[in-house]
Amino acid sequence: MDDGSDALRTGEIAVLIVVNDALTCLGLSVALSTADDIKVAGKAQTAADVRHALEANRIDILLIDLTCSTSDTKEVMEYTRRHCNNLGRVLLSSSQSDREIAAAFDGTPTAYCTNGVDRESLCMAIRTVNLGHSWVQKDLAAKVFQAMGKAAPTLTLLEKPTSIANVHSLTTREMAVLRLVMKGLTNQQIADKLSLSLATTKVHVRSILNKLSVDDRTQAAVEALKRGMVSL
């Protein structure tokens, strides 16, 4: 197991990669290395590795590959459910079975993706889960909602990375972002004003659009006024 040698910078999301295949681990590490706000803080194969990494490093997100379903993988999942329910999880899967999906979403902020997810979507998943939301790769949204016994979102939402958070509830931070959106500020201006990274600000804006079931910032402002969420 590699604990990661470089110190984390303030604001970086610390990711522990949990995978038992060296090539897969390397590919994930390379993909995440291009994101300024995400840091691979360690790599693990077994539950013992995960325990050691959590004791040795600050970890925000567990990136777990479910593709090779081994006893180690099952032990890792069981351990994280029992002892790491405060950590977000990003799960990579090739099977997408109803049983696996139902077990994945247990109240912990979780992202569910195929093992072939593209780099941009993977980073979006990590950022979204780090904010306390669950996230589903758009190709899998209908299947995931069906497996969970929930009605799927509208087609508009399925065209985007889909959050399965309560679509009517904005967080305090999202309300702050929404108010600045309504003042016409750009994402960079909002990031500067709220002392956020640009990537985190974009995640907040996307979450607001998803929760309000709208496609752009103008529609978000109109919808917020209609619902009485904000006033001019």
Secondary structure as the mmCIF struct_conf table of DSSP 4:
data_model
#
loop_
_struct_conf.conf_type_id
_struct_conf.id
_struct_conf.beg_label_comp_id
_struct_conf.beg_label_asym_id
_struct_conf.beg_label_seq_id
_struct_conf.end_label_comp_id
_struct_conf.end_label_asym_id
_struct_conf.end_label_seq_id
STRN STRN1 ASP A 2 ASP A 2
BEND BEND1 ASP A 6 ASP A 6
HELX_LH_PP_P HELX_LH_PP_P1 ALA A 7 ARG A 9
TURN_TY1_P TURN_TY1_P1 THR A 10 GLY A 11
HELX_LH_PP_P HELX_LH_PP_P2 GLU A 12 GLU A 12
STRN STRN2 ILE A 13 VAL A 18
BEND BEND2 ASN A 20 ASN A 20
HELX_RH_AL_P HELX_RH_AL_P1 ALA A 22 SER A 33
TURN_TY1_P TURN_TY1_P2 THR A 34 THR A 34
TURN_TY1_P TURN_TY1_P3 ASP A 36 ASP A 37
STRN STRN3 ILE A 38 ALA A 44
BEND BEND3 GLN A 45 THR A 46
HELX_RH_AL_P HELX_RH_AL_P2 ALA A 47 ALA A 56
BEND BEND4 ASN A 57 ASN A 57
STRN STRN4 ILE A 61 ASP A 65
BEND BEND5 THR A 67 CYS A 68
HELX_RH_AL_P HELX_RH_AL_P3 SER A 71 HIS A 83
TURN_TY1_P TURN_TY1_P4 ASN A 85 ASN A 86
BEND BEND6 LEU A 87 LEU A 87
STRN STRN5 GLY A 88 SER A 93
BEND BEND7 SER A 94 SER A 94
HELX_RH_AL_P HELX_RH_AL_P4 ASP A 98 ALA A 104
BEND BEND8 ASP A 106 THR A 108
STRN STRN6 THR A 110 THR A 114
TURN_TY1_P TURN_TY1_P5 ASN A 115 GLY A 116
HELX_RH_AL_P HELX_RH_AL_P5 ARG A 119 ASN A 130
TURN_TY1_P TURN_TY1_P6 LEU A 131 GLY A 132
STRN STRN7 TRP A 135 VAL A 136
HELX_RH_3T_P HELX_RH_3T_P1 LYS A 138 LEU A 140
HELX_RH_AL_P HELX_RH_AL_P6 ALA A 141 ALA A 147
TURN_TY1_P TURN_TY1_P7 MET A 148 GLY A 149
HELX_RH_AL_P HELX_RH_AL_P7 LEU A 155 LEU A 158
TURN_TY1_P TURN_TY1_P8 GLU A 159 GLU A 159
BEND BEND9 LYS A 160 LYS A 160
STRN STRN8 THR A 162 SER A 163
BEND BEND10 ALA A 165 ALA A 165
TURN_TY1_P TURN_TY1_P9 VAL A 167 HIS A 168
HELX_RH_AL_P HELX_RH_AL_P8 THR A 172 MET A 182
TURN_TY1_P TURN_TY1_P10 LYS A 183 GLY A 184
HELX_RH_AL_P HELX_RH_AL_P9 ASN A 187 LEU A 194
TURN_TY1_P TURN_TY1_P11 SER A 195 SER A 195
HELX_RH_AL_P HELX_RH_AL_P10 LEU A 198 LEU A 212
TURN_TY1_P TURN_TY1_P12 SER A 213 SER A 213
BEND BEND11 ASP A 215 ASP A 216
HELX_RH_AL_P HELX_RH_AL_P11 ARG A 217 LYS A 226
TURN_TY1_P TURN_TY1_P13 ARG A 227 GLY A 228
BEND BEND12 MET A 229 MET A 229
#
